[in-house]
Amino acid sequence: MASDPTFRNYKHAQAQQYASARGAYPPVLYEHIFAEHAASGGAFGFVLDVGCGPGTATRDLAPAFEHAMGVDGGEAMIDVARTRGGETRVGEKIRYEVCEAERMAGLPGVPLGAVDLITVATAAHWFDMASFWAQAAQLLRPHGTVAIWTKGVYYPHPAMPYAPKVKAINEALGRVIEPYAQPGNRIADAMYDDLELPWAVGASPPAFPEDQFRRFDWDRGGVLSDGEDFFGGSRECPVEVFVQALGSVSAVTRWREAHPSLVGTERDCVVEAARQLRHVLGEKGTMRIEGPTALLMFKRGPGE
């Protein structure tokens, strides 16, 4: 069972830094999710975003729904999410609550059997998936949808000058922090190939029929699916912004916890990677980057 030893224990300042460092998901991802959801009979009444962190995805999902809620096991994450707010399409405030994925069906105000869409944005690798699927089955209405996605590590766009050197620097940092990776990190690194799916947890008949499962992959391994750009577009990222994003990686957090005397010094693993990137790109250089995306979509069956 994967579990999150880092994000749910963040202090308020760490949660704020995380919210600043992690960018939004591209609009085309939400458009794809909404189109698949609608085409398979899904409604747009209530969306529940699980493992919502500081509410980045929740706020982007909410305008398509009448009611929206984000839940996360981290108290500081929820505090930041509440500060950032957000509204649904009818002007209702998003509700944020501290709650683990494994017990969300018991949360007051979450309508059993009446949730239309459950989303999990780059967080499912920290869940006890058997418990999550049991909870989701209680919450979703028949023909409701679970949409789970993850974004992989950043890759330089192949057309970017020095792309091989930038990729090598990123890979070297990955080797440094790998000993501090948790099983959940490795599930995410494998783009959810090993995520426990509902028909593998022993429920019979499964609440989420396997024949209605759909998986979508874009830009796996940094190889552009359309041959031109990453799904949702790449972005020009200054080195200092990229460094800030690296600092929000949970394995980096644990490396720094293990090496407190090195944090912020030239021997800090992220500072060293930044130094190498500036050597390649120049002091004010930018990178054209983005990462692969995997999206898994499941439908709640009509039965119990």
N, C-alpha and C positions, 0 to 999 in steps of 0.2 A: 504494500500500500504506500503510495507516495504521500508526502505531507510537506507543508511549507514551514521550515524553521526560521524563515527570514522575514518575509513581507508582513506577516500578521503580527510580528513583534516590532515593527518599525515605530520609532518615535515620530512625533508630529513633524519635526523638521525634515526627517528622512522621507516621510510621505509627501511633503510639499516638493522636495527635490525630485522625487520619482515622477510626480505629476508634471513638473516642468521639463524633465528629461525625455519622457516618453511621448512621442508624437501621436496624432490621431491616425486612425485607420482610413484608407482612401474611400471616398464616397461610392466608388464603383463596387466595393465589397458589400456595402449595405444594400445597394441597388440589386445586386445579385441575390442576396439573402431574401430580400422582400419579394422579388419576382418568383423565386422558387417557392417561398412560403405561400404566396397568393395562388400560384398555379396548382398547388396541391391542396387547396381548400382552406388555407389558413386565414384567420380573421386578424384584425388589427385593433383589438380592444385592450389587452393587457400584455406588456412585455416585462419579463423578469431577467435582469442581467446578473449572473452569478459569478462571484469572484471579481467584483466590479472594480476593485482598487479605488483610485480617486475619481471614478465615474466617467472616464474619458469616453468609453463606448456607450455607456448609458445615456449620456447627454446627446449623442448622435443618433441613437435609436429612438429616443422618446418622441420626437416630433412626428413620427409616423403612427403613434398609438394614442389612445385616450388616457391610459394609465400606465405608469412606468415605475419600477422599483429596482434599486441596485442593492445587492447584499454582498458582504465581504467579512471574512473572519478577523480582519485587522481593524482595531478601533481607530487608530490614527488615520488609516486610509479612508474610513467612513467620515471621520471629522473633516478631512480635506474635501471629500466628495460633496458633503453638505454645504461647505463654503462655496464651492463652485456652482452648485445648484443645477438648474435646467428645468425645462417645462415640456409637457406633452402637447399634442396638437390642439387640445381644447384648453390650454392655458393652465392645466393642473401641475403643481410642483412635483418634481420627481421625489419619491420617498427613498431614503437610504437607511439601511439598518445593518447593525453588526450581527452577522449570522453566518455560520459555516454552511457550505453546500450540502453537507451530510444531514442537516436538520432543518432545511428551509421550509419543508411542508408544515412544520409546527409554528411558524412565525405568524403572529396575529396580523390580519389584514391581507394575507396572501390567500387568494380564493382557491380552495381545493377544487380541481376539475374545471377551472375556468380561466386558466392562463393560456394565452394564444401562442406565445413565442418565449422560449427560454434560450438565452444566449450565454456563451462562455467565451470571453476574448482572452486568449493566451493565458489561461489559468487552469484548465482542466487537468493538466499534468500534476497539479498539487492535490487533486481530490481523491478520496476513496470512491472510485467510480461505481462500485456495486451499490453503495449507499446513495450516491448521486442519482443513479438510474431509478432506484426505488422511489426516491423523493420526487423526481421529475414526473414519474408515472402518476403519482397522486395529484400533482398540480395541473398538468396539462389537460385541456379539454380534448375530446376525440378529434383527430386530424390536426391537432396542434403540432408545433415543430420545436425541435431542439437544434440549434445551430452552434457548433463548436468550431472555433478556428484558432490558428496559431500563426505567428510570423516568425520566420527563421532568422538566423544571423545575417547581418548586413554583408552584401557583396558590392564591390565596385562595378559600375556599368562597364561592360567589355570594351566600349569605345573610349573610355576614359584613359588619358595618358597615364602611364605607370600603373595600370590596373593590376598586373601580376605582382608588382612590389607591394601595393597596398593590401592585396589579398594575402600575401605571405606574412605581412606584419600582423594582420588580424588573426591568422591561423596560429602564429607564434604565441600571441596573447592567450588564445584558446587553450594551448597546451599548458601554459603556466597556471591557469585557473581550473583546469580540468580536475585536479585532485580535490577541489572544493565543490565540485558539482554533486548534486543530490540525484537520486533516481528520477525525480520529476524533471530535472534539467535534461537528463538524457532522453526521456520520452519526448520532450519538446524539440531537442536537437534532431531527433529522428522524424520530425514533422508528423507526430501522432500515428506513425505506423504501428506502434505498440500500445496505443491507448486502449484500455479495456472497453469493449463495445457491449451494448445491452444484451445481445443474445449469447454472450460469453459468460454471463454472471449467474446462470442457472435458473432464471425465471422461465416458466413454461406454462402457457404460451407466452412469449415475450411481449411486453407492452409496446415495443418498438419493432415492427416487422422488418426483418433483414431485407426483404425484397423492395422495401421503400427507402432504403438507405442510399444516399448519394454522396460521393466524395469528389472534391475539385482540388486540383493542384496547379499552382502557377510558379514558374521560375525555379523549379527544384534545383538545388545545387548551384544557384546563380546563373543557370542556363535560361535565357529569356524565352518564354513560351511562344511569344509572337515574333521573336527574332529582332525586335526593335527596342522594347523598353519593358521594365518591370510592370507587373499588374498594378494598375492604379498610378503608374508613373514613378520615375526615380526623382530624387531631389538633390539639389546642390547643398552640401552640408559642410560648413566650416569645421576645421579640425577641433576647435574648442567645443562646438556643439556636439560633435561625435564623441568627444571625451566625456562630456556630461552624460550622454546616453550610456556609455560603457560603465560609468559609475553606478548606474541603477541596476546592473546585472547582479542577480543574487549571488552567483559564485564569486564575483568581484567583492561584494560586501563581505562574504565569509573569508576571502583571502585577506582582506584588510583587517578583519577581526583577529585573524591569526598572526598578523604582522603589524601591530599597532604602531611600532616605532618607525615603520617605513612609510606610513600613510602621508601622502603629500610631498615626500622627498623624491629625489631622482631615482630611487630604487622602488618606488611605488609601481606596480605592474602597469597601471593605466598611464601614469606619467611617462614611463619608458616607451610605451607604445606611441604616445603622442609625440615624443621627441623624434622617434623614427619616422612617423608620418610627416612631421614638419621638415625633416631632412629631405624627404622625397618630394614633397609638394610645395615647399617654401613656407615661410613663417605665416603668411596669410592665405595659404592654399585652401582650396575646397575640394571636396570629393563628390562625385555623382554616384549615389548609392541607393540601395533598397534591398529588401530581402525576399525570400520565397514565402508563399502563402499556401496553407492547407485549410480547407473548409470541409467539415463533416456535417451532414444534415440528416436528421432522423424524424420520422413521423410517428405520432402517437396513434396506435391502432384504435378501432372503434369499440373494442370490448373493455372488460374490467382490467 
